[in-house]
Amino acid sequence: MCERLKFEQEAYALGKKYIVGLDEAGRGPMAGPLVVGAVIFPQGYYNEKINDSKKLTEKKREALYDVIIQDALAYQIEIIDVEMVDRLNVYQASKKGMLDAIQHLSIQPDYALTDAMPLGDVIEHQSIIKGDGKSLSIGAASILAKVTRDRIMNEYAQIYPEYGFEKHKGYPTKQHKVALKRYGVTPIHRRSFQPVIDVLNQQLSLFDDEI
């Protein structure tokens, strides 16, 4: 048995029929949305190229994105906007995105595999630490989420060219922090993240000094 089908096979052995893998992209960035992917493959499906999205090149992720959509029994991509991330916090927004993805799938799963995200009693599931590298279904979900979010951030890079979103995708890199201080906070920045809060407070302080 392939090691990356272990969790799926264990669920099938329990009589489960439709197993969904769930993962998100964008918990760490201080700009842009959070994206959740959900994938249900046919029983026994295997593709050795599917892996944790972080271990793949952009070119390989883009190619696998199309393969996954074509081969999946069902898939869903949920985009959680910045306002929702700020309102709920990143953890709860990730959980909400996964639950929404399950609800919106064209086939309702009877079991879920998640990348380190407990889902409560909504669906029988297994939360696996570093699951995107251990489960084919979670790995596939991570690819859908990562490719979708990267495409969104590349579009934002055209709208806000000063920030270099096409390079760091909104993560708090040195380049991003410098741009944030120089050009200020955009509508796609997460106002609950500390570097953004610091810049907003600095702007308020300057405004107060001018009064």
C-alpha positions in Angstrom: 0.0 0.0 0.0 1.3 3.4 -0.9 2.2 5.4 2.2 0.4 8.5 1.0 -2.9 6.5 0.6 -2.6 5.1 4.2 -5.3 7.3 5.7 -7.6 7.0 2.8 -7.3 3.2 2.8 -8.0 3.1 6.6 -11.2 5.1 6.0 -12.3 2.8 3.2 -11.7 -0.2 5.4 -14.2 1.4 7.9 -16.8 1.4 5.1 -16.4 5.1 4.1 -17.2 5.8 0.5 -16.4 9.4 -0.2 -13.3 10.8 1.5 -12.5 14.5 1.2 -9.1 16.0 1.6 -9.0 19.5 2.9 -6.2 22.1 3.2 -5.7 25.9 3.0 -3.3 28.4 1.7 -2.6 31.8 3.1 -2.6 31.5 6.9 0.7 33.3 7.2 0.5 36.3 4.8 -0.5 39.7 6.0 -2.2 40.5 2.8 -4.7 38.8 0.5 -7.4 36.2 1.1 -7.3 32.8 2.7 -8.1 29.9 0.2 -9.4 26.4 1.1 -9.3 23.5 -1.3 -11.3 20.3 -1.0 -10.9 17.1 -3.1 -12.7 13.8 -3.4 -10.9 11.2 -5.5 -12.3 7.9 -6.8 -11.4 5.0 -4.5 -7.9 3.7 -5.2 -6.9 6.8 -7.2 -3.2 7.5 -7.0 -0.8 10.0 -8.7 2.7 9.9 -7.5 3.3 13.6 -8.6 0.7 14.9 -6.2 2.3 16.1 -3.0 2.5 18.9 -0.5 2.2 22.1 -2.7 5.1 23.7 -0.8 7.4 20.9 -2.1 6.5 21.5 -5.8 7.6 24.2 -8.2 5.0 26.7 -9.5 5.1 25.0 -12.9 4.4 21.5 -11.4 1.6 22.9 -9.2 -0.1 24.6 -12.2 0.0 21.3 -14.2 -1.3 19.3 -11.4 -4.1 21.7 -10.7 -5.6 20.8 -14.1 -5.0 17.1 -13.5 -6.7 17.2 -10.1 -9.8 19.0 -11.4 -10.0 16.5 -14.2 -9.6 13.3 -12.1 -11.5 14.3 -9.0 -15.0 13.0 -8.4 -15.7 16.4 -6.8 -13.7 19.4 -5.8 -14.4 22.8 -4.2 -12.4 26.0 -3.7 -13.5 28.5 -1.0 -12.0 32.0 -0.9 -12.3 33.7 2.5 -11.8 37.5 2.1 -9.6 39.7 4.2 -12.6 41.1 6.2 -13.6 37.7 7.3 -10.1 36.7 8.2 -9.8 39.8 10.4 -13.3 39.2 11.9 -12.8 35.5 12.8 -8.9 35.2 13.1 -6.9 33.0 10.7 -7.6 29.7 12.5 -11.3 30.1 12.7 -11.5 31.4 9.1 -9.6 28.3 8.0 -12.1 26.1 9.8 -15.0 28.0 8.4 -13.6 27.7 4.9 -13.2 23.9 5.3 -16.8 23.5 6.6 -18.1 25.7 3.7 -16.1 23.6 1.2 -17.7 20.4 2.5 -21.1 21.9 2.3 -20.6 23.1 -1.3 -19.2 19.9 -2.7 -21.3 18.3 -5.5 -20.8 15.0 -3.7 -21.3 14.9 0.1 -18.4 13.1 1.8 -18.8 10.7 4.7 -15.3 11.2 5.9 -12.7 14.0 5.9 -8.9 14.2 6.2 -7.6 17.6 7.2 -4.2 19.2 7.5 -4.1 19.7 11.3 -7.6 21.2 11.5 -10.2 19.6 13.9 -13.7 20.1 12.5 -15.8 19.2 15.5 -18.7 16.9 15.2 -19.9 18.2 11.8 -18.3 15.2 10.0 -16.3 12.2 11.0 -12.7 13.1 10.2 -9.0 12.8 11.0 -6.8 15.8 11.6 -3.3 15.0 10.5 -0.2 17.1 11.4 1.6 17.9 8.1 -1.1 16.0 6.4 -0.4 17.7 3.0 2.7 15.5 2.7 1.1 12.4 4.2 -2.2 12.1 2.4 -2.8 12.2 -1.3 -6.2 13.9 -0.9 -4.9 16.6 1.4 -1.9 17.2 -0.9 -4.3 17.6 -3.8 -6.4 20.1 -1.8 -3.2 22.0 -0.9 -2.4 22.4 -4.6 -5.8 23.7 -5.5 -5.7 26.2 -2.7 -2.1 27.3 -3.3 -2.5 27.8 -7.1 -5.8 29.7 -6.7 -4.3 32.0 -4.1 -1.1 32.6 -6.1 -3.2 33.6 -9.1 -5.2 36.0 -7.0 -2.0 37.6 -5.6 -0.6 37.9 -9.1 -3.7 39.9 -10.1 -3.3 42.1 -7.0 0.3 42.7 -8.0 -1.0 44.4 -11.1 -3.3 46.7 -9.0 -0.7 47.4 -6.3 2.7 47.1 -8.2 4.7 48.8 -5.4 4.3 45.9 -3.0 5.8 43.1 -5.1 2.9 40.7 -4.3 3.9 38.5 -7.3 7.2 37.7 -5.5 6.1 37.1 -1.9 2.3 36.6 -2.3 1.6 38.8 0.8 3.9 37.0 3.3 5.7 39.3 5.8 9.0 39.4 4.0 11.5 42.2 4.4 10.5 43.6 1.0 6.8 43.6 1.9 7.4 45.2 5.3 9.5 48.0 3.6 6.8 48.6 1.0 4.1 48.6 3.7 5.9 51.3 5.6 6.6 53.3 2.5 3.3 53.1 0.7 0.8 52.4 3.5 -2.0 49.9 4.1 -4.0 48.7 1.1 -7.6 47.3 1.2 -6.2 43.8 0.9 -4.0 44.0 4.0 -5.1 42.1 7.1 -5.7 44.7 9.8 -5.5 42.1 12.5 -1.8 41.3 11.7 0.8 43.1 13.8 2.9 44.7 11.1 -0.2 46.2 9.5 -1.4 47.3 13.0 1.9 49.0 13.6 1.7 51.0 10.3 -1.9 52.0 10.9 -1.0 53.2 14.4 2.0 55.1 13.0 -0.4 56.8 10.4 -2.8 57.7 13.2 0.0 59.1 15.3 1.1 61.3 12.4 -2.4 62.4 11.8 -2.8 63.3 15.5 0.5 65.4 15.4 -0.9 67.4 12.5 -4.1 68.4 14.4 
